[in-house]
Amino acid sequence: MDRAPFFIAMNQTKIKDHPELLNLYTGADYTESKSTESTNTLRRFMVGFLFYSPRWLTYLFRLRSVVAKVLRIDDVKFDTKPQDEESICFAPGDKCSVFTVLHGKEDDYLALRYEANHLRADILTMMTPLPNGMNHFEIDTIVNYKHWTGRFYFFLVRPFHHLIFSRMIHAGKTR
């Protein structure tokens, strides 16, 4: 089911200013949106978000490696060492952790992609300054399955995705 029109409508204000973001949602198999507010800049938020790595998450990714081997899907090695704000890139093609930058604009938005043999996952983070000095962050996950293993894998990890994604957002907010 293509839920793209729903998410485009939700983010209409931001997306109408950036038509290059529209195609991220087209044909998506799974979309999810979460939001938060923080005094952090987009760079500072993304450092906390992308490099969140508590010990329990390290163990989950070890388990994921076993599942990846069984399903013959690409394994992923996240960069868990602490990073600074300068490690966040906005130029298309640059790397941020395991993601590749698709589009970005300082203090506005950052679209990242993880590409594997079983699925493609995009994360779009949009920042809107608020009158009270806070920034509103809208973080969307957009997943496209490439193979039956992508659908099956995401079915297995989806409950963990909600937990991890929420904790990553909290880490971005409070960094």
N, C-alpha and C positions, 0 to 999 in steps of 0.2 A: 504494500500500500504506500503510495507516494504522499507523504505528509508535508512535502515542501511548501504548498500554499499556506498551510497553517503557520509554519515557522517564518515564512517571508512576511506574513501579515503581522506576526508578533513583533518582528524586528523592522517593520516597515520604515520607520523614521531613519534608522541607520543605513539600511540597505538601499533605500532610494538614493542616498548620497554616494553609494558605492556599488554600481551595477555589476562590477566584476565579482561580487560576492554571490550574486543570484545563482550562478551555476553550481555552487557548492551543494545546494539543496536538491537540485534536479535529479529525480530518480532515486533518491535516498531510500535505503531499506530500513533505516532506523535513525531517528532524530530525537534529541533531548535538549532541553534548555534549562539552565539554572542561572540565578542571578544573586548578586550580593552588592553591598556598598562598603567602601573603604576610603581612607584618605590616601592610599597608595597610588602611585602613578601606574601606568600600564606596564612599564618595565619591571617595577618592583613587584607588582602583582604576579607577573609571569614567572619571575625567579622563584617566588614561594610556591607557585602552582606547579611548575614543571620539575622542580628539583625536590619536591616533597618525597622523603624516603625514610619512613620509620622502619624499625627492624621487622615488624609484622608484615610489612609490604614486601620486604626482601624475601621472606619465606614464601609468600604467595607467588612471587615471580619464579621461585625455584620450582614450585609445584606446576606453574604454567609451563615451564621448560619441559617437564615430563609429558604434559598434555600435547605440547607442540611436537615433540618427537613422535608420539603415537599417531597424531593426525597428519604428520609430515607437513606441518606449516612452519613458516619462518619463525625462528626464535628471536627475541628482542633483548638487548642488553641496554638497560637504561643507565644513563650517566647520573650517578647518585652523589657525586662529590659536590659540596657547596659551590655555588656559582655567584657571581656578582651581576649587577644590572647590565654591565657592558656585554655579558654573554648572550643577551637577548637581541636577536637580529630582526630587521624588518625588510631586508632586501630579498626579493624572490630568488629561490635556489639556495639560500644560506641554511645552515643547520642550527636547530635549537633542540638540544637533547636528541631524541630519536626522530624528531620531526623535521620536515623541510618547510621552509617559509614559502607560502603561495603568494600572499599579498600582505602588506602591512603599512601602517602609517603611525608614526610616533604619537603617543597619547590619543589614539583614535581607535585602531583595531589591529588585530594580528590573526591571520589565517594560517594554520599549520596543517601538514598532512603526514600521516604515517602510511606507507604503502608496503603491503606484504603480498604473498602469493595467494592468500585466502580472503583478504578483505582490504579495504581502504578506509581509513578513519581520518576525518578532518575535525579540527577543533578551531572554532572561531570565537575569539574573545573581543568584544566591543566595549569600549569605555565611553561613558557620557558624563561630563562634569555636571554636578548639581549646584544649585544656588547656595546651599549650606556649606560648601567647601568639600563635600564628599564627592566621590566618583561612583557612578553606578556601573557595574560590570555585568554584562550578559555573556554567558559562556555556553556555546552550543556544541554538541557532539553530533557528527553526521557520519553515518556508517553505510558503506556500500559493500555488499557481499560479492566476491568474485567467483566463488566456488561453493559447493555444498558444505565444505569444511568451514568456511567463513560463517555461514548461518549456524552450524552446529557449535562451533567454538564460541560465538557470541551468545548463544543460548546458555552455554555453561558459565560464562564469565559475567553475564549481565547483572546478576545480583551483587557481585563484587564491584562491578563498574560503578553502580550507584554509590556504594560506600566509599570507594577510592576517590571518585570524582568529587563527591561532597567534601571529603577531607582535603583534597588538593585545593579546592576553592577556599576552604577555611584557611589553609596555609598561605595562599596568595593574599587573602584579606588581612591576615594578622602578621605577616612577615615584617 
